[in-house]
Amino acid sequence: MKPVRTIDVLRAARKRIANKSRWTTLVAARNRDGIPVDFDDKTACRWCAVGAIYAEVPRRIRMHESFNLMTRALRIIANRLGYDTIGVANDRGGHAVALSILDAAIAELEANQ
């Protein structure tokens, strides 16, 4: 099993939603018709920040402690911006705020490598 690095997951998730046309709110993912689908559905083409992260994390890792630590760290960054979670920041703050949380997390990880 190849190890999954948090920074790689966050970079991939950010890339996935960097274009606003590939981003959504209120649900993890949507298909091209705007219908909500699971984040790993093969028809998904728009994701919220959380859905994008989940889509980049292998299934075997999602319940692992390292994934839980990553989500707690993202919550701390969201809190700094006045939001309870990254999901709330995504839905209420918008695309730029969602990207800024991912950017802040990536920057902190890069600084500590």
VMD Tcl script that draws the C-alpha trace (Angstrom):
set ca {
  {0.00 0.00 0.00}
  {1.40 3.35 -1.03}
  {1.19 5.94 1.78}
  {-1.19 8.84 1.22}
  {0.23 12.24 2.10}
  {-2.18 14.86 3.42}
  {-0.56 17.60 1.36}
  {-1.09 15.58 -1.84}
  {-4.76 15.04 -1.00}
  {-5.29 18.75 -0.34}
  {-3.46 19.81 -3.51}
  {-5.53 17.39 -5.59}
  {-8.78 18.50 -3.93}
  {-7.90 22.15 -4.56}
  {-7.09 21.40 -8.20}
  {-10.39 19.54 -8.54}
  {-12.43 22.64 -7.55}
  {-10.05 25.42 -8.66}
  {-12.28 26.19 -11.62}
  {-15.53 27.57 -10.20}
  {-17.51 25.58 -12.79}
  {-16.29 22.40 -11.02}
  {-17.38 23.60 -7.55}
  {-20.74 23.39 -5.78}
  {-22.48 24.07 -2.48}
  {-24.91 22.32 -0.13}
  {-24.04 18.79 -1.33}
  {-20.81 16.81 -1.73}
  {-21.12 16.60 -5.52}
  {-23.40 17.14 -8.50}
  {-23.59 15.71 -11.99}
  {-23.70 17.79 -15.17}
  {-27.44 18.29 -14.74}
  {-26.92 19.75 -11.26}
  {-28.43 16.69 -9.58}
  {-26.77 15.75 -6.25}
  {-24.67 12.56 -6.46}
  {-22.11 10.87 -4.22}
  {-18.66 12.44 -4.27}
  {-17.25 9.28 -5.88}
  {-20.06 8.81 -8.40}
  {-18.66 8.43 -11.91}
  {-21.07 11.14 -13.14}
  {-19.90 13.72 -10.55}
  {-18.38 16.78 -12.17}
  {-18.81 19.47 -9.47}
  {-17.77 19.10 -5.83}
  {-17.86 21.13 -2.66}
  {-14.53 21.43 -0.80}
  {-15.37 18.49 1.47}
  {-16.58 16.34 -1.42}
  {-13.38 17.13 -3.33}
  {-11.27 16.02 -0.37}
  {-13.24 12.81 0.04}
  {-12.96 12.13 -3.69}
  {-9.16 12.32 -3.42}
  {-8.80 10.10 -0.35}
  {-8.66 6.36 -1.00}
  {-11.57 4.52 0.62}
  {-9.20 2.57 2.90}
  {-8.02 5.83 4.50}
  {-11.35 7.62 5.10}
  {-11.90 6.11 8.54}
  {-8.22 6.26 9.50}
  {-6.95 8.55 12.27}
  {-4.75 10.52 9.83}
  {-7.86 11.51 7.86}
  {-9.57 12.57 11.08}
  {-6.54 14.71 11.96}
  {-6.67 16.37 8.55}
  {-10.35 17.23 8.92}
  {-9.72 18.64 12.41}
  {-6.91 20.81 11.03}
  {-9.20 22.12 8.29}
  {-11.80 22.94 10.95}
  {-9.21 25.00 12.85}
  {-8.40 26.98 9.70}
  {-12.11 27.49 8.98}
  {-12.55 28.70 12.57}
  {-9.84 31.33 12.00}
  {-12.00 32.70 9.20}
  {-15.14 32.68 11.35}
  {-16.74 29.43 10.15}
  {-17.50 26.29 12.17}
  {-16.24 23.86 9.53}
  {-14.86 23.84 6.00}
  {-18.31 22.67 4.84}
  {-19.99 25.73 6.34}
  {-17.26 27.95 4.89}
  {-17.81 26.39 1.46}
  {-21.57 26.87 1.57}
  {-21.73 30.31 3.19}
  {-18.39 31.87 2.32}
  {-18.24 30.77 -1.29}
  {-15.68 29.46 -3.72}
  {-12.88 31.86 -2.80}
  {-13.20 31.08 0.91}
  {-13.18 27.32 0.27}
  {-10.02 27.69 -1.80}
  {-8.41 29.94 0.81}
  {-8.88 27.28 3.50}
  {-7.28 24.64 1.31}
  {-4.48 27.09 0.42}
  {-3.82 27.87 4.09}
  {-3.68 24.18 4.97}
  {-1.32 23.46 2.07}
  {0.91 26.40 3.03}
  {1.14 25.22 6.64}
  {2.04 21.72 5.54}
  {4.68 23.04 3.11}
  {6.19 25.18 5.86}
  {6.50 22.14 8.12}
  {8.03 19.72 5.62}
}
mol new
graphics top color blue
foreach p $ca { graphics top sphere $p radius 0.5 }
foreach p [lrange $ca 0 end-1] q [lrange $ca 1 end] { graphics top cylinder $p $q radius 0.2 }
display resetview
